[in-house]
Amino acid sequence: MLRGPRLVLAGILGLGLLELVVLVLAVRWIGLGWTLLALVATSLLGVVVVRRAGTRALAQLGAAVRDGRPPTADLADAGGVVLAGFLLVLPGFVGDLLGAALLARPVRVGARRLLGRVAAGLTLGGWASRPPTRRRPGHTEVVRGEVVDPDEGP
């Protein structure tokens, strides 16, 4: 198994265990009825968030296509809101907390950047996790050449 999938599996199992512990603590603190009511309420909130985000994402995609610009940032932002909604739909208070945090735009932007770095590090051999190399002063190498247009003849 690769490092990435193991890390994802460990994260999912850890989150599930944490959700179970928090759920048991919530039942002890506020009782079973209030705990179930809170779980149902946050799940309904998540359904509303997912529906609104899906509608907004389609509208933003259509606007981007009409304007002739790539919809990458709009779709990534809408995807963060949809992820927040799904976390709210799933039962559990830790997921609800993460979902509520993702509803804030600055948190989504930070999460998108972090996820981009992690994905680049996993797919491109870890270049994103290494510090950039510096050139030593006085050691500049210039490669001389000319640009050739393949459409023009020799």
MIBA-696611 format. One line per 2 residues: their letters; for each residue x, y, z of N, C-alpha, C. Coordinates in steps of 0.05 Angstrom, whole numbers, m for minus. Atoms other than C-alpha are relative to their C-alpha. Layout:
% residues N
A = X/Y/Z/X/Y/Z/X/Y/Z ~ ...
% end
This chain:
% residues 154
ML = 17/m24/0/0/0/0/18/25/0 ~ m16/m24/2/26/69/m17/m4/17/25
RG = 1/m17/m23/39/123/34/m25/17/1 ~ 24/m17/2/m19/167/11/m25/m15/9
PR = 24/15/m9/m74/114/17/1/m8/29 ~ m2/7/m29/m48/92/85/m7/23/17
LV = 5/m25/m16/m50/163/110/m30/7/m1 ~ 28/m5/2/m121/172/84/m16/m20/17
LA = 14/20/m15/m144/107/115/3/5/30 ~ m5/m7/m28/m112/125/182/m16/24/9
GI = 15/m24/m7/m145/193/180/m30/m6/3 ~ 28/7/m1/m214/163/166/m6/m16/25
LG = 4/17/m24/m207/111/221/3/17/25 ~ m3/m18/m23/m181/164/270/m24/19/4
LG = 23/m18/m1/m238/211/253/m25/m15/10 ~ 23/16/m9/m289/155/263/2/m6/30
LL = m4/5/m29/m259/138/331/m6/25/16 ~ 5/m26/m14/m259/211/352/m30/7/0
EL = 29/m5/1/m332/218/329/m14/m17/21 ~ 13/18/m20/m351/158/372/4/10/28
VV = m6/m10/m27/m316/186/433/m16/25/6 ~ 15/m25/m4/m348/255/424/m30/m6/3
LV = 29/7/m1/m417/223/413/m7/m11/28 ~ 4/11/m27/m411/183/478/1/22/21
LA = m2/m23/m19/m389/246/516/m25/18/m2 ~ 24/m17/4/m447/286/486/m24/m13/13
VR = 22/14/m12/m497/233/508/1/3/31 ~ m4/m3/m29/m468/236/579/m6/28/9
WI = 3/m28/m8/m469/312/581/m28/11/m3 ~ 26/m12/5/m536/330/549/m22/m20/m3
GL = 21/21/2/m573/264/545/m3/m9/m29 ~ 3/13/26/m592/218/487/m19/16/m18
GW = 20/m14/16/m653/258/464/12/26/m13 ~ m12/m25/11/m616/325/457/23/m5/m20
TL = m21/7/19/m557/291/424/m11/m8/m27 ~ 13/8/25/m602/258/372/m12/24/m14
LA = 12/m24/12/m638/324/361/21/18/m13 ~ m22/m16/11/m572/361/350/11/m13/m25
LV = m10/14/24/m549/307/301/m19/3/m24 ~ 19/m3/21/m613/311/261/m1/28/m10
AT = 0/m28/8/m612/387/261/24/7/m18 ~ m24/m6/17/m541/391/234/m1/m15/m26
SL = 3/14/25/m557/338/182/m19/15/m19 ~ 18/m16/17/m616/379/157/13/25/m10
LG = m15/m24/8/m572/441/156/19/m7/m23 ~ m18/9/21/m522/402/114/m14/m5/m26
VV = 16/4/24/m576/382/64/m5/27/m14 ~ 5/m27/11/m594/456/55/25/12/m12
VV = m26/m11/10/m521/476/47/8/m13/m26 ~ m8/14/24/m508/422/m5/m18/9/m24
RR = 18/m8/22/m570/442/m46/7/28/m9 ~ m6/m28/8/m553/516/m45/27/1/m14
AG = m27/m1/12/m479/504/m60/m1/m13/m28 ~ 2/12/26/m497/458/m118/m12/19/m21
TR = 13/m20/18/m543/510/m148/19/23/m6 ~ m18/m22/4/m492/565/m138/24/m9/m18
AL = m23/10/17/m436/522/m169/m8/m1/m29 ~ 9/0/28/m477/511/m231/m3/28/m12
AQ = 2/m27/10/m492/585/m237/27/12/m5 ~ m27/m11/4/m419/603/m228/14/m13/m24
LG = m12/13/23/m398/551/m279/m11/12/m26 ~ 12/m12/23/m448/579/m329/10/28/m5
AA = m10/m27/3/m424/650/m316/29/0/m11 ~ m28/2/9/m351/630/m325/2/m8/m29
VR = 0/9/28/m366/594/m390/m9/23/m19 ~ 9/m23/16/m405/655/m416/21/21/m3
DG = m21/m20/0/m348/701/m397/26/m9/m14 ~ m23/10/13/m297/656/m430/25/m3/18
RP = m22/3/m19/m255/646/m367/m1/m28/13 ~ 1/27/m13/m234/581/m333/m13/2/27
PT = 15/m1/m26/m280/565/m274/14/m13/23 ~ m14/16/m20/m226/533/m231/m4/10/28
AD = 3/m11/m27/m229/580/m171/m29/m2/9 ~ 28/1/m7/m305/583/m172/m8/m28/7
LA = 7/28/m5/m312/508/m176/13/m10/25 ~ m14/9/m24/m260/496/m122/m14/12/25
DA = 14/m12/m22/m296/545/m76/m27/m14/5 ~ 25/13/m3/m363/513/m90/4/m29/10
GG = m6/27/m10/m332/445/m79/6/m1/30 ~ m4/m2/m29/m309/467/m10/m26/3/15
VV = 26/m3/m13/m380/489/7/m15/m27/0 ~ 13/26/2/m407/422/m18/12/m19/20
LA = m13/18/m20/m355/385/24/m9/8/28 ~ 10/m8/m26/m376/427/84/m28/m10/5
GF = 27/10/m3/m448/408/72/m1/m30/5 ~ m1/29/m5/m431/334/67/10/m7/28
LL = m9/5/m28/m393/338/132/m22/6/20 ~ 23/m5/m17/m454/369/163/m21/m21/m1
VL = 21/20/3/m500/316/135/8/m26/15 ~ m9/24/m14/m458/259/163/m4/3/30
PG = 4/m2/m29/m475/243/235/27/2/15 ~ m24/m3/m17/m423/266/285/7/30/4
FV = m5/m28/m7/m402/330/319/27/10/m10 ~ m26/m8/10/m329/331/297/m3/8/m30
GD = 5/m7/28/m351/329/224/m16/25/m3 ~ 16/m25/0/m402/383/239/18/24/5
LL = m19/m22/m6/m347/426/268/17/7/m24 ~ m16/m4/24/m303/416/207/m17/12/m22
GA = 18/m11/21/m362/429/161/m7/29/5 ~ 7/m28/m6/m381/493/197/25/18/m5
AL = m25/m16/5/m308/517/193/3/4/m30 ~ m3/m2/29/m307/502/118/m20/20/m13
LA = 19/m20/10/m367/548/109/12/28/m1 ~ m13/m26/0/m321/607/124/20/0/m24
RP = m17/m2/25/m286/630/59/30/m2/6 ~ m29/2/m5/m217/641/90/9/m28/7
VR = m7/28/m7/m217/570/118/0/m17/m26 ~ 1/15/25/m237/543/49/25/6/m17
VG = m23/m8/16/m181/582/15/25/m14/12 ~ m23/13/m13/m130/556/66/0/m30/m4
AR = 3/29/4/m156/485/60/7/m8/m29 ~ m5/5/28/m153/489/m16/30/1/m6
RL = m29/m2/4/m80/512/m14/14/m24/13 ~ m13/23/m13/m61/458/36/m5/m25/m15
LG = 6/24/15/m96/405/m4/15/m1/m26 ~ m15/m2/24/m62/429/m67/29/m8/5
RV = m27/8/m6/6/423/m34/3/m29/6 ~ m2/28/m7/m8/355/m6/m3/m17/m25
AA = 4/15/24/m34/330/m73/24/2/m18 ~ m24/m3/17/26/358/m110/23/m16/12
GL = m21/15/m13/72/327/m59/m3/m30/m4 ~ 4/29/4/40/259/m67/3/m8/m29
TL = 0/8/28/34/260/m142/26/7/m15 ~ m24/m9/15/98/297/m163/25/m7/15
GG = m25/10/m13/147/260/m119/9/17/24 ~ m7/m15/m25/145/307/m59/14/26/m5
WA = m14/m25/5/172/370/m93/m12/23/17 ~ 13/m23/m15/122/414/m55/9/0/29
SR = m8/1/m28/149/391/12/29/7/4 ~ m28/m7/m2/221/407/m4/4/30/m3
PP = m5/m28/3/249/477/4/12/5/m28 ~ m11/m6/26/267/512/m61/30/2/1
TR = m30/m2/1/340/508/m82/8/28/m7 ~ m10/m27/6/381/571/m84/25/m2/m17
RR = m24/m1/16/433/589/m135/21/14/16 ~ m23/m13/m13/501/606/m109/8/25/m15
PG = m9/m24/13/525/676/m123/25/m6/m17 ~ m23/3/17/573/678/m182/m1/m25/m17
HT = 2/25/16/550/611/m210/m25/1/m16 ~ 23/m1/18/502/629/m265/8/m14/m25
EV = m5/14/25/497/585/m325/m20/10/m21 ~ 17/m9/22/470/613/m390/3/m19/m23
VR = 0/18/23/450/567/m446/m8/17/m24 ~ 5/m16/23/455/603/m512/m13/m17/m22
GE = 14/14/21/409/584/m569/m18/19/m15 ~ 19/m16/15/356/608/m616/m26/m14/0
VV = 27/11/1/281/599/m620/m6/m6/m29 ~ 7/9/27/258/560/m681/m30/m5/0
DP = 29/5/3/185/564/m703/m3/m23/m19 ~ 3/23/17/165/496/m730/m17/5/m25
DE = 17/m6/23/114/528/m777/16/13/m23 ~ m16/m12/20/168/567/m813/21/m20/m10
GP = m20/18/12/216/532/m860/28/6/10 ~ m28/m4/m10/291/525/m846/14/23/m13
% end
